[in-house]
Amino acid sequence: MEAIVYEEFGGPGVLHLERLDPPRPGPGQVRVAVRAAGVNPLDHKIRNGWMEGVFPTPLPATPGAEFAGVVLEAGEGVTEFAPGDEVLGWSATGSYATEALAEAASLARKPAGLSWEEAAALPVATDTASRVLDELALAEGETLLLHGAGGGVGSVAVQLAVARGATVIGTASPANHDYLRVLGAIPVAYGDGLVERVRELAPEGVDAVFDASGRGALPASIDLRGGTTDRIVTIADGDAAELGVAFLSGGGRSADRLGANARLAETGELRVEIAQVFPLADAASAHALSEGGHVRGKLVLLP
């Protein structure tokens, strides 16, 4: 099998394609032929070594948390999946590869009407967005400030928050403002003057903040929350602990919730935006684009 590997932390150039022995599934696991793998901003932050305090990474490592593919082999005790089943979910060995292992409990069946690219874009974005909105206890009639609203996680979070009856103010580059309006958000630009721009839209402040960008917006978020860190959650800012802000990491994944969101995506009730597709061997270019920011939707690798 082939996989993207890095032996040291650094820029996109540390990523390279290697031939490795195929993984063997243990009890409760399946081996999957990867048809598409999602690229997330967290991937390049881990690759740079910026997230070692939250996600310690033994080297060498293969990046990637999410994928869609076809089951090749089921390990001992697995009864819910068999070879030939089409699935999506989370990888236990890194998804930037032609084959990967996954816990059977972390997989959902791929709806027939969903493309491989769309399926691979769903696990991290939909599950993370749902968990953060639950953590924030976002309710109907409240106002959510969402940083990185045009990205893969952010665009899903906009739709789920609007479905809860919340008003969403989404930070994004101007090029993505029309897109956010279509999703139901009120767009604002990043950068200097952010606090003033948000206060014009929400004079009494915001009820909750979801930071999906990690672009240093937490101090402004605390200001907009009246000086408190209560009901602020980040998934991307390594300075969260120093500021007393909650950092939501992995865990709490729900295959049932993923399956339900996949069915919504199949019917068009949940919009999945694919920004660009890269061949597996060009993972470094995907990371460079992700690291540059301002990507609308998800980046996907095709083995």
Stockholm file with secondary structure:
# STOCKHOLM 1.0

chainA/1-303         MEAIVYEEFGGPGVLHLERLDPPRPGPGQVRVAVRAAGVNPLDHKIRNGWMEGVFPTPLPATPGAEFAGVVLEAGEGVTEFAPGDEVLGWSATGSYATEALAEAASLARKPAGLSWEEAAALPVATDTASRVLDELALAEGETLLLHGAGGGVGSVAVQLAVARGATVIGTASPANHDYLRVLGAIPVAYGDGLVERVRELAPEGVDAVFDASGRGALPASIDLRGGTTDRIVTIADGDAAELGVAFLSGGGRSADRLGANARLAETGELRVEIAQVFPLADAASAHALSEGGHVRGKLVLLP
#=GR chainA/1-303 SS CEEEEBSSCCSGGGCEEEECCCCCCCTTEEEEEEEEEEECHHHHHHHHTTTTTTSCCCSSBCCCSEEEEEEEEECTTCCSCCTTCEEEEECSSCSSBSEEEEEGGGEEECCTTSCHHHHHTSHHHHHHHHHHHHHHTCCTTCEEEEETTTBHHHHHHHHHHHHTTCEEEEECCGGGHHHHHHHTCEEECCSTTHHHHHHHHCTTCCSEEEECSCSSCHHHHHHHTTTCCTTEEESSCTTHHHHTCEECCSCCCCHHHHHHHHHHHHHTSSCCCEEEEEEGGGHHHHHHHHHHCCCCBEEEEEC
#=GC SS_cons         CEEEEBSSCCSGGGCEEEECCCCCCCTTEEEEEEEEEEECHHHHHHHHTTTTTTSCCCSSBCCCSEEEEEEEEECTTCCSCCTTCEEEEECSSCSSBSEEEEEGGGEEECCTTSCHHHHHTSHHHHHHHHHHHHHHTCCTTCEEEEETTTBHHHHHHHHHHHHTTCEEEEECCGGGHHHHHHHTCEEECCSTTHHHHHHHHCTTCCSEEEECSCSSCHHHHHHHTTTCCTTEEESSCTTHHHHTCEECCSCCCCHHHHHHHHHHHHHTSSCCCEEEEEEGGGHHHHHHHHHHCCCCBEEEEEC
//
